[in-house]
Amino acid sequence: MRFIAVNDGVDSERGDNDFTPFRNLFNDFYAKDTSKKVRSVMKARGTSGKHMGKPPYGYRSDPQDKDHWILDEEAAPVVKRIFDLTIAGIGPCRIARILEADQVPTVKALYAMRKGKPAPERPCHWHEQSVVGILERMEYTGCVCNSKTYSKSYKLKKRIPNAKEDMFILPGTQEAIVPQEQWDRVQELRKNKRRVTKGERQGLFSGLLFCADCGSKLNFATCKRFEGRQDRYVCAKYRSGRGTCSGHIIREEVLRDVVLKRIRAVTEMIRSDVEGFQEDWLHCRREEQEKSIREEKRRLAQAKKRLADIDVLMTRIYEDMVLGNLSQERYQKMAEGYEAEQANLNNEIIGLEDWVETREEMDNSFDQFAALVEKYVDIPELTPTIVNEFIKKIIVYAPEKQGTKRIQKVRIIFNFLDELDTPEIGEPVITETTYGRGKTA
């Protein structure tokens, strides 16, 4: 193999050039320095509160301001529908089939039609990954989300997903398509994937049931021979008595009855005394709130002190440059670094100064549950949507035998009220089964 660099006068056939290793070293230094400058600029832009990419499906750029996103009237309802279907217990694959059956154009087809380009061969053929990509976009809650990926080195092209705490997230920058609480609930549901069984049935509580002893999920068990009342949930580590856990088995018919009665009881209790219930809820979380407020104040003081220190440092390096003690190139590099840090601190201070909203956010969490209670005034029967909106998870205990009765405890944990440990909400429900028929006590 022969290597030739015309500008540098290098030809491997004529022998080694003594200066080539040094030239390669300087070139590497230049690439590394350029990478640092680009990273600094991109970080400053990423923390400025502006979007760093094109609008996703559901949004479009504002004609008055290209950095601002506005709702796409045609695509935004499709995004909202995808999230609503997920809350209803439907997975991405089935959602894709539903959209295709309803002749909803795909993202690529919609953009092609708007630009006057030929549409794909199957313009309504949605892929599962397209649905997953929409469900994972945090921007649909109305926020800016930058720095979602990073690269380890300027020599590597691969982008690595960033941890959420290392991302720059600024809420309220554009109109939301889905509420934050709905987006959060969808992410929780997606962690617990549900599959249709061979009996072509899907458990109403699949992904929400957990074993009280080993913490494993309870799997939905059914078959085509079963009637509906024979469907049941079994601890994943039980394995017909050969696993490491005991038989935490409960029938879906019993669970339906238990959960429906508990939801009705809680909603009726809240409707009868909303203010009193809210006061009890806030009292349970007051200690956590006070600790959070102290931490916010400490971080705010540190950020303000560092911001003041940077102002002093900026003045000093400017004086050093004027007096000739610091080169202009070095000054420029240091100034850019300090300015980027200032931008980060200013954004942090804006958020920290709103520490009072900690209490308001807690009130909002209760308000969200109270709104849910008002939404479902009368619940004749459970649906996947109702279950997913009300229930965070259900803990199933091992059954106990008492004569001819089978006694089993079930603890129901509600969304937004998981810290509240009142008798009406925190205590487990006791179920009784006699001669194969499910009853609740």
C-alpha positions as CSV (number, residue, x, y, z in Angstrom):
1,M,0.0,0.0,0.0
2,R,1.3,3.4,-1.0
3,F,0.5,6.6,0.9
4,I,0.8,10.0,-0.7
5,A,0.1,13.5,0.7
6,V,0.8,16.0,-2.0
7,N,0.5,19.2,0.1
8,D,2.8,17.8,2.8
9,G,5.3,16.3,0.4
10,V,4.9,12.8,1.8
11,D,5.3,9.6,-0.4
12,S,5.8,6.3,1.4
13,E,7.6,4.9,-1.6
14,R,10.4,7.3,-1.2
15,G,10.9,6.3,2.4
16,D,9.8,7.7,5.8
17,N,9.7,11.5,6.3
18,D,11.1,12.4,9.8
19,F,8.7,15.2,10.2
20,T,5.5,13.2,9.4
21,P,5.0,11.9,13.0
22,F,5.1,15.5,14.3
23,R,2.8,16.7,11.6
24,N,0.3,13.9,12.5
25,L,0.6,14.9,16.2
26,F,-0.1,18.6,15.4
27,N,-3.1,17.6,13.2
28,D,-4.5,15.5,16.1
29,F,-4.1,18.5,18.4
30,Y,-5.9,20.7,16.0
31,A,-8.8,18.2,15.6
32,K,-9.1,17.9,19.4
33,D,-9.1,21.6,19.9
34,T,-11.7,22.1,17.2
35,S,-13.9,19.4,18.8
36,K,-13.7,21.2,22.2
37,K,-14.8,24.5,20.6
38,V,-17.7,22.8,18.8
39,R,-18.8,21.1,22.0
40,S,-18.7,24.4,23.9
41,V,-20.8,26.1,21.3
42,M,-23.3,23.3,21.1
43,K,-23.6,23.1,24.9
44,A,-24.2,26.9,25.0
45,R,-26.9,26.6,22.4
46,G,-28.4,23.5,24.1
47,T,-28.8,25.4,27.4
48,S,-30.2,28.5,25.8
49,G,-33.7,27.1,25.8
50,K,-34.0,26.7,22.1
51,H,-34.7,23.4,20.2
52,M,-31.6,21.9,18.6
53,G,-33.4,19.8,16.0
54,K,-36.4,19.8,13.7
55,P,-39.9,19.6,15.0
56,P,-41.1,16.0,15.5
57,Y,-44.3,14.6,14.1
58,G,-47.1,16.6,15.7
59,Y,-45.4,19.9,15.6
60,R,-44.2,22.3,12.9
61,S,-42.0,25.4,13.0
62,D,-43.6,28.8,13.7
63,P,-43.5,30.9,10.5
64,Q,-42.8,33.9,12.8
65,D,-40.0,32.3,14.7
66,K,-38.2,29.2,13.4
67,D,-36.9,28.3,16.9
68,H,-40.5,28.0,18.2
69,W,-42.8,25.0,17.6
70,I,-46.5,25.2,17.1
71,L,-49.1,22.4,16.8
72,D,-49.5,20.6,13.5
73,E,-53.3,20.5,13.3
74,E,-53.3,17.3,11.2
75,A,-50.7,15.3,13.1
76,A,-51.1,16.4,16.7
77,P,-54.5,14.5,17.1
78,V,-52.8,11.3,15.9
79,V,-50.0,11.7,18.5
80,K,-52.7,12.3,21.2
81,R,-54.6,9.2,20.0
82,I,-51.4,7.0,20.2
83,F,-50.9,8.0,23.8
84,D,-54.6,7.4,24.6
85,L,-54.5,4.0,23.1
86,T,-51.4,3.1,25.2
87,I,-53.2,4.2,28.3
88,A,-56.0,1.8,27.2
89,G,-53.5,-1.1,27.4
90,I,-52.8,-1.4,23.7
91,G,-49.2,-2.0,22.6
92,P,-47.2,-0.3,19.8
93,C,-47.7,-3.2,17.3
94,R,-51.5,-3.2,17.7
95,I,-51.6,0.6,17.6
96,A,-49.8,0.5,14.3
97,R,-52.4,-1.9,12.9
98,I,-55.2,0.3,14.2
99,L,-53.8,3.4,12.5
100,E,-53.3,1.4,9.3
101,A,-56.9,0.1,9.4
102,D,-58.1,3.7,9.8
103,Q,-56.1,4.8,6.8
104,V,-53.9,7.3,8.8
105,P,-50.9,8.4,6.7
106,T,-47.5,7.6,8.1
107,V,-45.0,10.3,9.0
108,K,-43.1,9.9,5.8
109,A,-46.3,9.8,3.7
110,L,-47.6,13.0,5.3
111,Y,-44.5,15.0,4.7
112,A,-44.1,13.7,1.2
113,M,-47.7,14.8,0.3
114,R,-47.1,18.2,1.7
115,K,-43.9,18.7,-0.4
116,G,-45.6,17.4,-3.5
117,K,-43.3,14.4,-3.7
118,P,-44.5,10.8,-4.5
119,A,-46.0,9.0,-1.5
120,P,-44.6,5.6,-0.4
121,E,-46.0,2.5,-1.9
122,R,-48.0,1.8,1.3
123,P,-48.7,5.3,2.7
124,C,-50.7,4.1,5.7
125,H,-48.4,1.2,6.7
126,W,-47.3,2.2,10.2
127,H,-44.3,0.4,11.7
128,E,-44.1,-0.5,15.4
129,Q,-40.9,1.4,15.8
130,S,-42.5,4.6,14.5
131,V,-45.1,4.3,17.3
132,V,-42.4,3.6,19.9
133,G,-40.4,6.7,18.7
134,I,-43.5,8.9,19.3
135,L,-44.2,7.5,22.7
136,E,-40.6,8.2,23.8
137,R,-40.5,11.8,22.7
138,M,-40.5,14.0,25.8
139,E,-41.1,17.2,23.7
140,Y,-44.8,16.2,23.4
141,T,-45.3,17.5,27.0
142,G,-44.4,21.0,25.8
143,C,-40.7,21.1,26.8
144,V,-37.3,21.6,25.3
145,C,-35.2,18.5,25.6
146,N,-31.6,18.9,24.5
147,S,-28.4,16.9,25.0
148,K,-30.2,13.5,24.7
149,T,-27.0,11.8,23.4
150,Y,-23.2,12.4,23.6
151,S,-20.0,10.9,22.1
152,K,-17.1,9.7,24.2
153,S,-14.5,11.2,21.9
154,Y,-14.1,13.3,18.8
155,K,-12.6,10.2,17.2
156,L,-15.9,8.2,17.7
157,K,-19.0,8.7,15.6
158,K,-21.3,6.6,17.8
159,R,-23.8,8.6,19.9
160,I,-24.6,7.3,23.4
161,P,-27.9,8.0,25.2
162,N,-27.5,10.5,28.0
163,A,-29.0,10.0,31.5
164,K,-32.0,12.1,32.2
165,E,-30.3,14.1,34.8
166,D,-27.6,15.1,32.3
167,M,-30.1,16.3,29.7
168,F,-31.2,19.9,29.5
169,I,-35.0,20.0,30.0
170,L,-37.0,23.3,30.0
171,P,-40.8,22.9,30.4
172,G,-43.5,25.1,29.0
173,T,-41.7,26.2,25.8
174,Q,-44.6,25.2,23.4
175,E,-48.1,24.0,23.6
176,A,-48.3,20.4,25.0
177,I,-49.9,17.6,23.0
178,V,-50.1,15.3,26.0
179,P,-50.1,16.2,29.7
180,Q,-46.9,15.5,31.7
181,E,-48.7,13.0,34.0
182,Q,-50.0,11.1,31.0
183,W,-46.6,10.9,29.4
184,D,-45.1,9.7,32.7
185,R,-47.8,7.0,33.1
186,V,-47.2,5.8,29.5
187,Q,-43.5,5.4,30.3
188,E,-44.3,3.3,33.4
189,L,-46.7,1.1,31.4
190,R,-44.1,0.6,28.7
191,K,-41.8,-0.9,31.2
192,N,-44.4,-3.6,31.9
193,K,-45.0,-4.9,28.4
194,R,-48.3,-6.8,27.8
195,R,-48.7,-9.7,25.4
196,V,-51.8,-11.3,24.1
197,T,-51.9,-15.0,25.2
198,K,-52.4,-18.0,23.0
199,G,-56.0,-17.9,24.2
200,E,-56.3,-14.6,22.4
201,R,-57.0,-12.8,25.6
202,Q,-55.1,-10.1,27.5
203,G,-55.1,-9.7,31.2
204,L,-56.8,-6.5,32.5
205,F,-54.1,-6.2,35.2
206,S,-51.1,-7.5,33.2
207,G,-48.0,-5.6,34.2
208,L,-49.5,-4.1,37.3
209,L,-49.3,-7.2,39.6
210,F,-46.3,-7.9,41.8
211,C,-45.5,-10.6,44.3
212,A,-45.3,-9.4,47.9
213,D,-42.5,-11.9,48.8
214,C,-40.1,-12.0,45.9
215,G,-41.1,-8.8,44.0
216,S,-41.6,-10.6,40.7
217,K,-44.5,-9.9,38.3
218,L,-47.5,-12.0,38.2
219,N,-48.1,-13.5,34.7
220,F,-51.5,-13.8,33.2
221,A,-52.5,-17.5,32.7
222,T,-55.3,-18.5,30.4
223,C,-56.2,-20.8,27.5
224,K,-58.9,-21.3,24.9
225,R,-60.6,-24.0,27.1
226,F,-60.9,-21.6,30.1
227,E,-64.0,-19.6,30.7
228,G,-63.5,-16.0,31.8
229,R,-63.8,-16.7,35.5
230,Q,-60.9,-19.3,35.3
231,D,-58.3,-16.7,34.1
232,R,-55.7,-16.1,36.8
233,Y,-52.4,-14.5,37.6
234,V,-49.4,-16.5,38.8
235,C,-46.0,-15.4,40.3
236,A,-43.3,-15.6,37.6
237,K,-41.0,-17.5,40.1
238,Y,-43.6,-20.1,41.1
239,R,-43.3,-22.3,38.0
240,S,-45.8,-24.9,39.1
241,G,-44.1,-25.4,42.5
242,R,-40.6,-25.9,41.1
243,G,-39.5,-22.3,41.3
244,T,-38.1,-20.2,44.2
245,C,-41.4,-18.7,45.3
246,S,-44.7,-20.0,46.6
247,G,-48.0,-19.9,44.8
248,H,-49.2,-16.3,44.8
249,I,-52.1,-17.1,42.5
250,I,-55.2,-15.0,42.2
251,R,-58.1,-15.2,39.8
252,E,-58.9,-12.2,37.6
253,E,-62.6,-12.4,38.5
254,V,-61.7,-11.8,42.1
255,L,-59.3,-9.0,41.3
256,R,-61.9,-7.2,39.2
257,D,-64.4,-7.3,42.1
258,V,-61.7,-6.1,44.6
259,V,-60.3,-3.3,42.5
260,L,-63.7,-2.0,41.4
261,K,-64.9,-1.8,45.0
262,R,-61.8,-0.1,46.2
263,I,-61.8,2.5,43.4
264,R,-65.5,3.2,44.1
265,A,-64.8,3.5,47.9
266,V,-61.8,5.9,47.4
267,T,-63.6,8.1,44.9
268,E,-66.7,8.3,47.1
269,M,-64.5,9.2,50.1
270,I,-62.7,12.0,48.2
271,R,-65.9,13.4,46.8
272,S,-67.5,13.6,50.3
273,D,-64.6,15.7,51.8
274,V,-62.1,16.9,49.2
275,E,-60.4,19.5,51.4
276,G,-60.0,17.2,54.4
277,F,-58.5,14.4,52.3
278,Q,-56.1,16.9,50.6
279,E,-55.0,18.1,54.0
280,D,-54.2,14.5,55.2
281,W,-52.3,13.9,51.9
282,L,-50.2,17.0,52.3
283,H,-49.5,16.2,56.0
284,C,-48.1,12.8,54.9
285,R,-45.7,14.5,52.4
286,R,-44.8,17.6,54.5
287,E,-41.5,16.1,55.8
288,E,-40.4,15.2,52.3
289,Q,-41.4,18.6,51.0
290,E,-39.4,20.5,53.7
291,K,-36.3,18.4,53.0
292,S,-36.6,19.2,49.3
293,I,-37.0,22.9,50.0
294,R,-33.8,23.0,52.1
295,E,-31.9,21.2,49.3
296,E,-33.2,23.7,46.7
297,K,-32.1,26.7,48.9
298,R,-28.6,25.2,49.3
299,R,-28.2,24.7,45.6
300,L,-29.5,28.2,44.8
301,A,-27.0,29.8,47.2
302,Q,-24.1,27.8,45.6
303,A,-25.2,28.7,42.0
304,K,-25.4,32.4,42.9
305,K,-22.0,32.4,44.5
306,R,-20.4,30.7,41.6
307,L,-22.1,33.2,39.2
308,A,-20.6,36.1,41.2
309,D,-17.2,34.4,41.1
310,I,-17.3,34.1,37.4
311,D,-18.0,37.8,37.0
312,V,-14.8,38.5,39.0
313,L,-12.8,36.0,36.9
314,M,-14.0,37.5,33.6
315,T,-12.8,40.9,34.7
316,R,-9.4,39.5,35.8
317,I,-8.7,37.6,32.6
318,Y,-9.7,40.7,30.5
319,E,-7.2,42.8,32.5
320,D,-4.5,40.2,32.0
321,M,-5.1,40.3,28.3
322,V,-5.0,44.1,28.1
323,L,-1.7,44.1,30.1
324,G,-0.2,41.4,27.9
325,N,-0.1,38.7,30.5
326,L,-2.6,36.6,28.6
327,S,-2.7,35.9,24.8
328,Q,-5.9,36.9,23.0
329,E,-6.4,33.4,21.8
330,R,-6.1,32.0,25.3
331,Y,-8.5,34.8,26.6
332,Q,-11.0,34.0,24.0
333,K,-11.0,30.3,24.9
334,M,-11.4,31.0,28.6
335,A,-14.1,33.6,28.0
336,E,-16.1,31.1,26.0
337,G,-15.9,28.6,28.7
338,Y,-17.0,31.0,31.4
339,E,-19.9,32.3,29.2
340,A,-21.1,28.8,28.7
341,E,-21.0,28.1,32.4
342,Q,-22.8,31.4,33.1
343,A,-25.6,30.4,30.7
344,N,-26.0,27.1,32.6
345,L,-26.0,28.8,36.0
346,N,-28.6,31.4,34.9
347,N,-30.9,28.6,33.7
348,E,-30.3,26.7,36.9
349,I,-31.0,29.8,39.1
350,I,-34.3,30.5,37.2
351,G,-35.4,27.0,38.1
352,L,-34.2,27.1,41.7
353,E,-35.8,30.4,42.4
354,D,-39.1,28.7,41.8
355,W,-38.6,26.3,44.7
356,V,-41.9,27.5,46.1
357,E,-43.6,25.6,43.3
358,T,-42.6,22.4,45.1
359,R,-45.7,22.8,47.2
360,E,-47.8,23.8,44.2
361,E,-46.6,20.7,42.2
362,M,-47.7,18.6,45.1
363,D,-51.1,20.3,45.1
364,N,-51.2,19.7,41.3
365,S,-50.6,15.9,41.9
366,F,-53.6,15.8,44.1
367,D,-55.6,18.0,41.7
368,Q,-54.9,15.5,39.0
369,F,-56.3,12.6,41.0
370,A,-59.3,14.8,42.1
371,A,-59.9,15.5,38.4
372,L,-59.8,11.8,37.7
373,V,-62.4,11.3,40.4
374,E,-64.7,13.8,38.9
375,K,-64.1,12.3,35.4
376,Y,-65.5,8.9,36.5
377,V,-68.5,9.8,38.6
378,D,-70.1,6.4,38.1
379,I,-68.0,3.3,37.2
380,P,-70.2,0.4,36.2
381,E,-67.3,-1.9,35.3
382,L,-63.5,-1.8,34.9
383,T,-61.8,-1.0,31.6
384,P,-58.1,-1.0,30.7
385,T,-58.2,2.8,30.6
386,I,-59.7,3.2,34.0
387,V,-57.3,0.6,35.5
388,N,-54.2,2.3,34.0
389,E,-55.4,5.8,35.1
390,F,-56.2,4.9,38.7
391,I,-53.8,2.1,39.6
392,K,-50.0,2.3,39.8
393,K,-49.4,-1.3,40.9
394,I,-51.1,-4.1,42.9
395,I,-49.2,-6.2,45.4
396,V,-50.5,-9.8,45.9
397,Y,-49.7,-11.7,49.1
398,A,-49.6,-15.4,49.6
399,P,-52.9,-17.1,50.4
400,E,-53.7,-18.5,53.8
401,K,-56.1,-21.4,54.6
402,Q,-58.7,-20.9,57.3
403,G,-61.0,-24.0,57.4
404,T,-62.9,-24.1,54.1
405,K,-61.9,-20.5,53.2
406,R,-59.0,-19.2,51.2
407,I,-57.9,-15.8,52.6
408,Q,-55.6,-13.6,50.5
409,K,-54.4,-10.0,50.9
410,V,-54.1,-7.6,48.0
411,R,-52.6,-4.1,48.4
412,I,-53.7,-1.5,45.8
413,I,-51.4,1.5,45.2
414,F,-53.0,4.4,43.4
415,N,-51.4,6.9,41.0
416,F,-50.5,10.2,42.6
417,L,-51.4,8.9,46.1
418,D,-48.6,6.3,46.6
419,E,-47.2,8.1,49.7
420,L,-50.5,8.3,51.5
421,D,-50.9,5.5,54.1
422,T,-54.4,6.0,55.4
423,P,-56.6,3.0,56.3
424,E,-58.9,3.6,53.3
425,I,-56.0,3.6,50.9
426,G,-52.8,2.1,52.4
427,E,-54.3,-1.0,54.0
428,P,-54.5,-4.2,52.0
429,V,-57.9,-5.6,50.9
430,I,-58.8,-9.1,52.3
431,T,-60.3,-11.5,49.8
432,E,-62.1,-14.7,50.7
433,T,-62.7,-17.7,48.3
434,T,-65.1,-20.5,49.3
435,Y,-65.8,-23.6,47.2
436,G,-64.3,-22.0,44.1
437,R,-66.3,-18.8,44.2
438,G,-64.6,-15.4,44.8
439,K,-66.0,-13.1,47.5
440,T,-64.5,-10.0,49.1
441,A,-64.7,-9.1,52.8
